[in-house]
């Protein structure tokens, strides 16, 4: 059984409490093909797309 779908506001609040810093890994993210297409990332992207398409 799945839990409830969290809203964008809930996700932003959780990220802030966990110490998320926007742009902290910007230089690493610019590196091409670094850890390309990891399965965990695909699953997370599918969840995000479902949230915005619905």
C-alpha positions, 0 to 999 in steps of 0.5 A: 500500500502506498502512502499519500502523494506529497505536495510540492510545498511539503517537499520544499519544506522537507528539503529546507529542514534537511539543509538543502542548498540550491546550486551547491553541486553546480560544478559537478552537475556540469560534467557530461555523462557522469553517472549517466542514467542511474536506475534510482534517478529514472524512478524518481523522475517518473514520480515527479512526472506523474505528480505534474501530469496528473 
